[in-house]
């Protein structure tokens, strides 16, 4: 048992309810005769502060499930609760509100090429009314220093390496202290060392902030950073990793 002084608000939350709770979730693409089921009866819980890696073959439904959890598309059947809110059948307004509480990191870093590194990170803060009366430049610079880019704040993305761009994307995702970070193949375009550095950085910052990370990857070199590994195949969750995680601890 940790002494109370070492518990973050989010780690206290983990004893109450999962930050992601999925029950009997089904999802389909297309309409009418072209309708095809892509997710089948998914059941999964993820707790606050956990680092969970989702793996499995291409086309197994990992990215679809990730986008549903992130409110990037609306869930259709079953129950999908994120931070205690049911979002199955949610409208655009509810999904927009949810997205503000989540940090996203994609395979393509998705930086705005016409903005400097600092402006890319600032943009994430500008979505939150809470930060508008604070010095958002200082916050952006502080997290860029944390990810080792303090000397690159006024650079444009075209003048950065692949690893540096992905570190900017991590800074942008984490600067607003989201409760959940969703990462889709964040190391796919990076060499072994850069990929490892990027994932360890995500792990370090998330642990400091007490946020939950769900990371989709094919990269076997980074599986060891996970608290738990879940495995998908053909739209089915074959393993939620709970038994493995219990044995490991």
N, C-alpha and C positions, 0 to 999 in steps of 0.2 A: 504494500500500500504506500503510495507516495504521500509525503507530507503535504498539507494543504497549500503551502506556499509555492510548491513546484507545479501545482495543477493550473493549467490555462483554463479559461472559461470553456473552451471547446472540449478539453479532455474531461471536464466534469459532465459535459453534455453527453459524452459517449456512454455513460452509465445509464442514461435515461432512455433514449430511443435512437435508432440508426438515422444517419443523415440521408441515406438513400434506402428505401424499402420498396422492393418490387414483388408483386404477387400476381401469378397467373397472367403474365403479360404476353399478348400476341400482337403481331404487327404485320401489315400487308402493304404491298406496293401494287399500283395499278387499279383499274376499275373493271367491273363487269367480268367478261370472259377472260380478260387479261390479268385479273386479280391473282396475285401470288403471295402466299404466306412466307415471310422471311424470318420471323421470330416466333418460337413455339413455347408457350407456357413457361416463361422465364420467372424464376423465383430467386431473389438475391437481396441480401442486406449488407450494407457497408456502414461501419461506425465512424464517428468523429475521430480524426487523427490517424486513421489507417492509411497505409499505402498499398493499394491493390493493383496488381497487374492483370490485365485481361489478354489472353493469348489464344491462338487457334489459327487454322488455315485462312487464306484469303477467301472472301465470300461467305464467311461463317456467321456474319451478322454483328461483328464486334463494333464497327463504326456506327451502324444503325442504332444499336443499343446506346452507345455513347451519346449520339445526337438527341435521342429521346430523353436521356437523363439530363442533358444540358438545356432542355427546352428549345432546341433548335428545330424540332418538329413535334407535332402533337401526338401523344400516345393514343392508341385507338381502343384497345380492349384489355381489361384487367385493371390492376391498380399500380400506379407509379407515384410514390410519395417522395418528394425531395424537400429536405429541411422541414418536414412535418406537413407539407402542403400536397394535396392530391392534384396531380396535373394531368391525369388521364382525361381527355376531353376538354382540357383548359383552352381558354380563348387567348387571342394574341396579347391582350393587355397583361394577363396573368403570366404568360410565358416571358414577356419582356421584363417584367418585374423580377422574375426568377433569375433571368440571365445576368442581371446586375449583381447577383450574389455568387456568381460562379466565374472562375478564371479559366480561360481556354488557351491551350497550346497545341498548335497543329504541326503536321509534317512540314508544310510550307509555312514559314514563319509569319506570312501575311502582314508584313510591315508596310506602312504607307511610304512609298519611295520618295514622295515629295516632302516628307516631314523628317526632321532630324531625329536622332535616337531619343533625345529628351522629349520631344514633342509627341513621338509615338507612345511613350510611357504616360505622359501627361493626359493624353486622350482618354485613357482608361479611367483616370480620376475625374475627368470632366463629366462623366456619365452619372456621377454620384453627387447629389445635392449636399451631402454631409461634408464633402471635401472642398466645396467652392469657397468657403470662408477661411480656408487654411492656405498655407503657402505650398501650392501644388508643385511649383518648380523645385522647391527644396526637397519635397517628398520623392519626386521623380529622380533627382540627382542622387539622393541618399540610396535608393534601391539600386541604381545603376552602379554606384560605388560598391555595393554589397555583391553584385554579380561580376565585379572586376572590370567594369567599363567606365569608371570615373573619368578617364582621359579621353573618352569617345562620345561624350554627351552631345556635342554639336556636330558630329559626323552624320552623314546621310547613309542609309542602308547599303548603297552600292559600294561604299568604301570599307565595308566590314567583311570578314570571313563568314563562312557558313555557321561556324560555332558561335561567333560573336552575335550574329543575327538571332540565333536561337536563344542566346542569353538575354537579348533585348526582349524577345517574346516572353520569356519567363518573368522578367522584371515587370513587363506590362500586365501579365496575368496575376501577379502576386502583389502589386503595389497597393491595391485597394483592400488587401487582407480578406480575400473571399473565403467562405467556409468550405468550398469544394473547388478543386482544380481538376479539369478533365484534359488529358493529353492524348492526342492521336498520333502515334508513330513519331514522337518528337526527335528520335535519333536516326531516322531512316536515311536522311541525306548527309549524315555526318560520318567521319572516320571513327575508328574505335576509341581513340583517346578523347576526341571532342564529344562523342556521344556519352561516354562515361562521365566526363566532367559536367555535362549538361544535366544528366539525371541525378548525379550526386548533389548538384546545386539545388535542384528542385526538392530533393529529399531534405536537405539541410534547412532551406527556407520554410518548407511546409511544417517540419517538426518545430521550428522556432515559433511559427504562427499558429500551430495547432490545427491546421486545416487538413482535410481529407484529399488524397490524390487517387484518381483512377486513371491508369495509364494503359492504353492499348498499344501492343508492340509485337513484332515478330523477332525482335532482337534478343536472342538468348543470352547475350553478354551482360544484360542488365537485370536479369530476373532476380538476382540475389538482393536487390534493394527492397523487394516487396515484403510486406508483412504477410501477404496472402496472394496466391496466384489462382485466378479463375480461368477455366478453359471452355471455349465455345467451339462447336462444330455443327455445320448444317442448320444454323438457327436455333440450336439447342444448347443450354448451359449444361455441359457434361460434368463439370466439377466446380463447386463454389469455393474450393480451397480451404474450407473451415477445418476439416479433419487434419489436413496437412499442417495448417497453422497451429492447431492444438498440439500436435506431436512435436513440432519444432520448439514450442515454448515449454 
